[in-house]
Amino acid sequence: MSDLRCPTCGATLTPMDMAKPACTYCGTALPHHARAAQQVAVVNQIMADRGASGMPRAFEGLLANAPHGQPHLIGVHVPPGAQGAQVTPFGAPPGVPAVYAQLHQQGMQAANTARTIAIAVSVGVFVIVLLLVGLGVAMALFSAQ
């Protein structure tokens, strides 16, 4: 096991002591906790809403680049002058979701057909096995007489 020591007082620290924010012997903040606190402060500063726009500062540039003031379509190319053009999120043309729905419906029909065929074959095999067993039993009974 590695030897964990406090950088200030040199006391040996257990893994449980290292989970605490400060040394249990001298009270000095442990370096990894201090570094984590600094990183949290940086993230909070980046995510702060400075302009009271309701959007963190890190994302305000995305809003400025949104097509024709439509922030919900960030990343979708809308040609200039295409006012009133029907655009769906993520850039899919209007007819594409209907095509996917139709393909899904066809896939479901194929799956239902395959399931029906599998059930019919299983029942048929069961009936044939049952008839063969019955025939075997009947032959055994008649041959014993």
Phi, psi and omega in degrees: 000141182286154182268110180262123182233151175288131180291342182267304185260346178082007180292145178284129183248139176275167175302327177293323177294325181289339178283343180278154182287339182224159178298135180287344183263314184249346177084003180287140178296133180286143187301322182291330176287321178296319179296319179295321178296322177295318180294323176296320179297320179295315179297318179297324179292318180293320184275002181292147178262089185285324184267009182054034180271352183087003181234136178302150183304326182295336184254000183295329177295326177295322180295322180294331182265006181293143183292122175052037176070026179249086186296339180284352180249029180300129180095356179260132178274118176245118181297144178302141180083009181265045180295133179081001178292140182278114179232131177263159179302152180067016171078011180283133176298158186303326184277349186296314179302326179293322178296317179296322178296320179294318178296322178296317180298318179295321178296319179294321178295319179296319179295319178295320178296315180297321179295318179296318179296317180298319179294317181296317179295318180298316179296318179298315179297319179298317180295317180297316178298318179298318178295319179295319178295317178298319178295320178296317178296317180296318179295322179294321180291317182286330180283340179282342183279000000 
